[in-house]
């Protein structure tokens, strides 16, 4: 998932590639960014709490995505956790603030921003993916998991109401019955069951996860950004008839299809230049 070292996303050099070990202090709860070629990797760092998301981290994620989205060099985004866990949920020390806000909480806002990210997003999952971790993973377009990953949605164990947008997104992904099972029981499920119900797309041995995610994102980065952006909106039911017609007009206006067909005929890799802009 990229060899570049992580730079603190809050700092002025958040995209700077650094030397080995620089900018990768995982003792603090924070999000970091690695940019390697066309792929940006967002890393959840809170090892003392199995990468639980703090209020500050929930706030940081939309800001970070706002900076990454217009970057023409970034064609795909990977979300993962530091070490052996993806994310164990929301930090319980911040629970009161999240509960008081309900569906308007910063956690829901971060999830919604991730789901609306205009470029493809892939969750690379090792270990615990629970609560807020599942919330973030489900907001990604694809989920690739390592053997031994475990998933759970624990509100019923705590007497909480899972946010409505999160609940609907989970049900759309795995189906109503599987979503209810996760929500009603608050049980952890293993990665094999997660694969069966559609919660994850692929399962790999842990030592092959990074290579597979690199391979997948490299393939996606070669494909048409216009096709991908339109597909995301349509699959996520965010494009009405007028918007769909607009996408079809963009095919001719941008020349993406001409380039794709020419590259196929010439047996070369296409150069798709279109990028989403603020007006799209």
Secondary structure, DSSP 8 states (H G I E B T S, - for coil): ---S--EETTSTTTT----TTTT---SS-EEEEEEETTEEEEEEE-GGGTT-B-HHHHHHHHHHHHHHHT-TT--EEEEEESTT-SB--B-GGGHHHHHHHGGGSHHHHHHHHHHH-SSEEEEEE-SEEETHHHHHHHHSSEEEEETT-EEE--HHHHT----HHHHHHHHHHH-HHHHHHHHHH---EEHHHHHHHTS-SEEE-GGGHHHHHHHHHHHHHHS-HHHHHHHHHHHTT---HHHHHHHHHHHHHH-HHHHHHHHHHTTS---------TT-
